[in-house]
Amino acid sequence: MGKRKSAAKPPPKKRMDKLDTVFSCPFCNHGSSVECRIDMKNLIGEASCRICQENFSTTVNALTEPIDIYSEWIDECERVNNVEDDDGA
């Protein structure tokens, strides 16, 4: 007579790391000065710098995270800079 085999324990759940909500400003290059806020009631996301007072607003959905708002701001800055470079050349 042997022991009854016990059921295997399920593997532990992996924790996802939290994403940042503060970033460096693309205009004044001050680290941790841009804060992103999401207003799900009005479906608006806003990123604003505490140092140089620059801000950016965009529409959001239920899956939007603060990094998405910041990334859209950076993409928009690059797009504007590329348009200005093309006009000047």
Rosetta constraint file for C-alpha pairs under 8 A:
AtomPair CA 19 CA 66 HARMONIC 7.94 0.50
AtomPair CA 19 CA 67 HARMONIC 7.27 0.50
AtomPair CA 20 CA 66 HARMONIC 7.34 0.50
AtomPair CA 20 CA 67 HARMONIC 6.84 0.50
AtomPair CA 21 CA 35 HARMONIC 6.13 0.50
AtomPair CA 21 CA 36 HARMONIC 5.87 0.50
AtomPair CA 21 CA 66 HARMONIC 5.58 0.50
AtomPair CA 21 CA 67 HARMONIC 6.81 0.50
AtomPair CA 22 CA 32 HARMONIC 5.27 0.50
AtomPair CA 22 CA 33 HARMONIC 6.57 0.50
AtomPair CA 22 CA 34 HARMONIC 5.32 0.50
AtomPair CA 22 CA 35 HARMONIC 4.66 0.50
AtomPair CA 22 CA 36 HARMONIC 6.59 0.50
AtomPair CA 23 CA 31 HARMONIC 6.44 0.50
AtomPair CA 23 CA 32 HARMONIC 4.68 0.50
AtomPair CA 23 CA 33 HARMONIC 6.19 0.50
AtomPair CA 23 CA 34 HARMONIC 4.98 0.50
AtomPair CA 23 CA 35 HARMONIC 6.68 0.50
AtomPair CA 23 CA 70 HARMONIC 7.74 0.50
AtomPair CA 24 CA 29 HARMONIC 5.88 0.50
AtomPair CA 24 CA 30 HARMONIC 5.52 0.50
AtomPair CA 24 CA 31 HARMONIC 4.14 0.50
AtomPair CA 24 CA 32 HARMONIC 4.93 0.50
AtomPair CA 24 CA 33 HARMONIC 5.72 0.50
AtomPair CA 24 CA 34 HARMONIC 5.80 0.50
AtomPair CA 25 CA 29 HARMONIC 4.84 0.50
AtomPair CA 25 CA 30 HARMONIC 5.57 0.50
AtomPair CA 25 CA 31 HARMONIC 6.65 0.50
AtomPair CA 25 CA 32 HARMONIC 7.59 0.50
AtomPair CA 25 CA 33 HARMONIC 6.25 0.50
AtomPair CA 25 CA 34 HARMONIC 5.65 0.50
AtomPair CA 25 CA 49 HARMONIC 6.30 0.50
AtomPair CA 26 CA 74 HARMONIC 7.12 0.50
AtomPair CA 27 CA 52 HARMONIC 7.80 0.50
AtomPair CA 27 CA 54 HARMONIC 7.80 0.50
AtomPair CA 28 CA 51 HARMONIC 7.72 0.50
AtomPair CA 28 CA 52 HARMONIC 6.59 0.50
AtomPair CA 30 CA 51 HARMONIC 7.51 0.50
AtomPair CA 33 CA 49 HARMONIC 5.33 0.50
AtomPair CA 33 CA 50 HARMONIC 5.48 0.50
AtomPair CA 33 CA 51 HARMONIC 6.49 0.50
AtomPair CA 34 CA 47 HARMONIC 6.34 0.50
AtomPair CA 34 CA 48 HARMONIC 5.28 0.50
AtomPair CA 34 CA 49 HARMONIC 4.22 0.50
AtomPair CA 34 CA 50 HARMONIC 6.41 0.50
AtomPair CA 35 CA 47 HARMONIC 5.60 0.50
AtomPair CA 35 CA 48 HARMONIC 5.64 0.50
AtomPair CA 35 CA 49 HARMONIC 6.51 0.50
AtomPair CA 35 CA 50 HARMONIC 7.75 0.50
AtomPair CA 36 CA 45 HARMONIC 7.20 0.50
AtomPair CA 36 CA 46 HARMONIC 5.62 0.50
AtomPair CA 36 CA 47 HARMONIC 4.26 0.50
AtomPair CA 36 CA 48 HARMONIC 6.62 0.50
AtomPair CA 36 CA 66 HARMONIC 5.41 0.50
AtomPair CA 36 CA 67 HARMONIC 7.97 0.50
AtomPair CA 36 CA 69 HARMONIC 7.08 0.50
AtomPair CA 36 CA 70 HARMONIC 7.21 0.50
AtomPair CA 37 CA 45 HARMONIC 5.78 0.50
AtomPair CA 37 CA 46 HARMONIC 5.29 0.50
AtomPair CA 37 CA 47 HARMONIC 6.40 0.50
AtomPair CA 37 CA 66 HARMONIC 6.85 0.50
AtomPair CA 38 CA 43 HARMONIC 7.53 0.50
AtomPair CA 38 CA 44 HARMONIC 6.10 0.50
AtomPair CA 38 CA 45 HARMONIC 4.37 0.50
AtomPair CA 38 CA 46 HARMONIC 6.40 0.50
AtomPair CA 38 CA 60 HARMONIC 7.66 0.50
AtomPair CA 38 CA 65 HARMONIC 7.97 0.50
AtomPair CA 38 CA 66 HARMONIC 7.26 0.50
AtomPair CA 39 CA 43 HARMONIC 5.66 0.50
AtomPair CA 39 CA 44 HARMONIC 5.22 0.50
AtomPair CA 39 CA 45 HARMONIC 6.02 0.50
AtomPair CA 40 CA 44 HARMONIC 6.61 0.50
AtomPair CA 40 CA 60 HARMONIC 7.54 0.50
AtomPair CA 40 CA 61 HARMONIC 7.58 0.50
AtomPair CA 40 CA 62 HARMONIC 7.49 0.50
AtomPair CA 43 CA 59 HARMONIC 5.72 0.50
AtomPair CA 43 CA 60 HARMONIC 5.16 0.50
AtomPair CA 43 CA 61 HARMONIC 6.45 0.50
AtomPair CA 44 CA 57 HARMONIC 6.78 0.50
AtomPair CA 44 CA 58 HARMONIC 5.80 0.50
AtomPair CA 44 CA 59 HARMONIC 4.72 0.50
AtomPair CA 44 CA 60 HARMONIC 5.52 0.50
AtomPair CA 45 CA 57 HARMONIC 5.59 0.50
AtomPair CA 45 CA 58 HARMONIC 5.29 0.50
AtomPair CA 45 CA 59 HARMONIC 5.95 0.50
AtomPair CA 45 CA 60 HARMONIC 5.86 0.50
AtomPair CA 45 CA 66 HARMONIC 7.94 0.50
AtomPair CA 45 CA 69 HARMONIC 6.48 0.50
AtomPair CA 46 CA 55 HARMONIC 7.04 0.50
AtomPair CA 46 CA 56 HARMONIC 5.62 0.50
AtomPair CA 46 CA 57 HARMONIC 4.39 0.50
AtomPair CA 46 CA 58 HARMONIC 6.53 0.50
AtomPair CA 46 CA 69 HARMONIC 7.06 0.50
AtomPair CA 47 CA 55 HARMONIC 5.53 0.50
AtomPair CA 47 CA 56 HARMONIC 5.21 0.50
AtomPair CA 47 CA 57 HARMONIC 6.47 0.50
AtomPair CA 47 CA 69 HARMONIC 6.74 0.50
AtomPair CA 47 CA 70 HARMONIC 6.49 0.50
AtomPair CA 47 CA 73 HARMONIC 7.87 0.50
AtomPair CA 48 CA 53 HARMONIC 6.48 0.50
AtomPair CA 48 CA 54 HARMONIC 5.72 0.50
AtomPair CA 48 CA 55 HARMONIC 4.07 0.50
AtomPair CA 48 CA 56 HARMONIC 6.37 0.50
AtomPair CA 49 CA 53 HARMONIC 5.05 0.50
AtomPair CA 49 CA 54 HARMONIC 5.39 0.50
AtomPair CA 49 CA 55 HARMONIC 6.29 0.50
AtomPair CA 50 CA 54 HARMONIC 7.97 0.50
AtomPair CA 56 CA 73 HARMONIC 6.39 0.50
AtomPair CA 57 CA 69 HARMONIC 7.98 0.50
AtomPair CA 58 CA 69 HARMONIC 7.13 0.50
AtomPair CA 60 CA 64 HARMONIC 5.80 0.50
AtomPair CA 64 CA 68 HARMONIC 6.19 0.50
AtomPair CA 64 CA 69 HARMONIC 7.60 0.50
AtomPair CA 65 CA 69 HARMONIC 6.96 0.50
AtomPair CA 66 CA 70 HARMONIC 6.43 0.50
AtomPair CA 67 CA 71 HARMONIC 5.99 0.50
AtomPair CA 68 CA 72 HARMONIC 6.18 0.50
AtomPair CA 69 CA 73 HARMONIC 6.32 0.50
AtomPair CA 70 CA 74 HARMONIC 6.31 0.50
AtomPair CA 71 CA 75 HARMONIC 6.12 0.50
AtomPair CA 72 CA 76 HARMONIC 6.04 0.50
AtomPair CA 73 CA 77 HARMONIC 6.20 0.50
AtomPair CA 74 CA 78 HARMONIC 6.26 0.50
AtomPair CA 75 CA 79 HARMONIC 6.11 0.50
AtomPair CA 76 CA 80 HARMONIC 6.16 0.50
AtomPair CA 77 CA 81 HARMONIC 6.18 0.50
AtomPair CA 78 CA 82 HARMONIC 6.10 0.50
AtomPair CA 79 CA 83 HARMONIC 6.25 0.50
AtomPair CA 80 CA 84 HARMONIC 6.28 0.50
AtomPair CA 81 CA 85 HARMONIC 6.16 0.50
AtomPair CA 82 CA 86 HARMONIC 6.15 0.50
AtomPair CA 83 CA 87 HARMONIC 6.26 0.50
AtomPair CA 84 CA 88 HARMONIC 6.21 0.50
AtomPair CA 85 CA 89 HARMONIC 6.24 0.50
